[in-house]
Amino acid sequence: MRLSWVHHFTAVITQETATKRAYLPPGWLRNRWLQTGLASLRLRARHTGDVLSASRRRILTTTKGVRLLGFDLPHPAPRGRVVLIHGWEGSSDSTYVRTTAASLYRAGYNVFRLNLRDHGPSHHLNEGVFLAVYLDEVVEAVTRLAGEVPHLQVALCGFSLGGNFALRIAGRWGAAPPVNIRQVVAVSPAIDPIHSTESIDRHPALLWYFRRKWRRSLQRKQALFPKRYDFSDIPPEMNLMEMTEQLIPRVSTYRDARSYLAAYAVTPAVFQRIRVPTAAITAVDDPVIPVADLTALPENPHVERIIHPHGGHNGFLEAGLRPWYERWLVQRLEKL
């Protein structure tokens, strides 16, 4: 049964992908848990310090007063700009963001590492808590970043929840994206957040990892705004779905967890509105994002689905523990 799934979804890959951009990890790297764990291993980013040290801290303020923190790395002779968006409870300093930024900079690109609200050291910037349905503020930030460099080609790349944002941003733009947006890339994108939350809750290691990070984030928000937030009554043994069920009615207009999670899904309607060239990269063995969520979406000639048998979640690591998608992304941008 396992092999039939691999064969079925691998067939989605185009002949060009199979011959020119094939991801074939060595045997010892074909375990999905190893791929997923190593994706966030801090040691992998040890070489990025010198490259990213020139990054400039910036705060982008939207027309509604929302402030988003980012780090801008300008290249002296830029070939383009790439905006990177991390995953849920990650940040601009996540290993996969740092290594991708360093690879892009070495290839000649300006890189902007954008933090979603309440991610990274940004909890103090907004009193309101982060909700993944807050798409407008991220659309405005990315659109502004593209407008700052009208003479350069711009690409948007998101990981996991950031990949979800990237696809929804492309869908929001529809047929009228910023004129210099040339590529959107979503790595391990969360398509149906209900399914992703259920996947995490089924795996004790994933649940421990994300629950610990989310609770720390909530505690930080409470410490900064004690008159508005008190999350101390959330039992530590709750899973993510139960926590969402408890928290969402307090901080939003959604009545329950499932209505909130469904509100930021990449729906068929959103997917079909995408007109900018887009690539969605995922793995059959991703323990967080069910591959069927991506394959179930309708055909869109503007979106290339690249589905590999192996890679885990945000992994796709090759023998040197460098992600395959970094090399692929540089090659893709060079063709534009």
C-alpha positions, 0 to 999 in steps of 0.5 A: 500500500505504501509503495502504491501511494509513492508511485501514484503521487510521484507520477504527478511530477513532470518529465522536466522535474524528474530529469532536471530537478530530481530530488534523490536523497541517499538511503540513510536520509529517506526517513521522514522523521529524520528529514523533518527533525534535521530541517530545523537543526540549528547546526545546519545554519552555522555557516549563515552568520557571516552572510546574514550579519549585514541584514537590516532590521525593519518594521513594516507598518500597514495602512491599518497600523499593524507592524511586522518585523523583518530583516532586509539583506541588500545585495551590492549587485542584485539580480532580484529580491526574494521575500521569505516567510517562515512556518507556524511558530518559526521565525526569520531566524529558523534554520530553513529560512536562514540557509535559504536566505544565505544561498539566495544572497550568494547567488546574487539576490536581495533577501527579505526575511519577513516575520508574521505577527507574534513570530520572532522577537515581535510580540510587543509590536501589536496588541492583537494576537496572531491569527492565520486568517490575517492575510491582508497585512501580509499581502500589503507587506509583500506588495510593498516590498515588491514596489520598493524595487520596481526595477528588479524581479521579485519572488515570494517563498513560504514554508509550511504555514508560510507556504499557505500564506504564499498560495493565498497571497497569490490567490488574492492577487489573482490576475493583478499581481505586482508587475515585478512578481515573477515567482511564488514558491510554497515549500510543504504548504499547509493546504487544509489546516484542520488536517494539518492540526490533526496530523500533529496531534496524532504524533507525540513528538510533533505535538510536544514540539509545537505545543511547547512553542505555542505555549511559550508564545502565548506566555510572552504575549500575556506578559507583555499585555497582562491586562488583555490576556490571561492564558494561565487556565489552558491545561498543559496536556491539551493537544493543539485542536483542544487549545485552539477550541479554547482560545479562538472564541476569546481572541476572534469572532470564530465560534470554534476551532474548526470554523477558524482553521477552515477560514485560512485553508487553500480552497479550490477557489483560492487555488484557481485564482492564482495567475502568477507562476507558482510552484508547490513542493511537497513530499508523500511522506510529510508527517504534517501535511497530507499530500492528498490535500495538494493533489485534490486541488483542481488543475491550474496551469499557473501552478506546478505541483512538485511531489517527491516520495521523500523529504519529510516536512520542510526537509528535502535534505541532500547528502550534505544536509543542504536542502534540494529546494535551495538549489532548485530555487536558484536555478528557477530564478536564473531562468526568469 
